[in-house]
């Protein structure tokens, strides 16, 4: 409140002092009332925030639970995947071993086949040479007969 109290001969003017006190009380009540309303609004807002916080905490707990479940499922999926990968690797290794055995068998069979073909070629060559020799001998014999 602004202003100074007027003084009179033996102190302050009673009427003015009472008016000042009444005005001061009125302004104080208005300020207190405004502060009480503000406090009430802040308390209400605090209660709202507390309620929201409780809701968020519940949601956080649910999200953590779902995350834990998802992590467990991911671990389970990885375990199954690892087992399948190991199985496939083992199958590939076994197939590779079988293919190596087949390759060895095919090489042995091919070597045997080549030997047989070489033997047949040698036999054919020998037969051809024998026929050529017989033909030459017959030709010589024919010539000798004519002589």
C-alpha positions, 0 to 999 in steps of 0.5 A: 500500500502506498502513501504515508499516514498523516500526523496530527498534534499528538501522533497519527490521525486515527481515522486515516490510520484505521482506513490504512489498516482496513485497506491493508487488510483488504489488500492482504486478504486479496493477496492471500486469496489469490495465493490460496487459489494459486496454491490450490491450482498448483496442488491440483496440478501436482495431483494430476502429475502424480496420477500421470506419474503413477500411470507412466510407472505402470506403463514403464513396468509393462514395457519392461515386462514386454522387453524382458519377454522379447529378450527371452524370445530373441534368445530362444530364437537365436538358440534355435537358429544356432542349432539349425545352423550347426545342423546345416553345417554338419550336413554340408560337412557330411555331404562334402565328405561323401562327395570327396569319396565319390570323387575318389571312386570316380577317379579310380573308375576313370583310371580303370576305364582309361587303362581298359581303353589303352588296353583295347587300343593296344589290342587293336594296334597289335591286331592291325599290325598282325593283319598288316603282317599277314597281308604282307606275308600273303602278298609275299607268298602270292609273289612266290607262288607266281615265281 
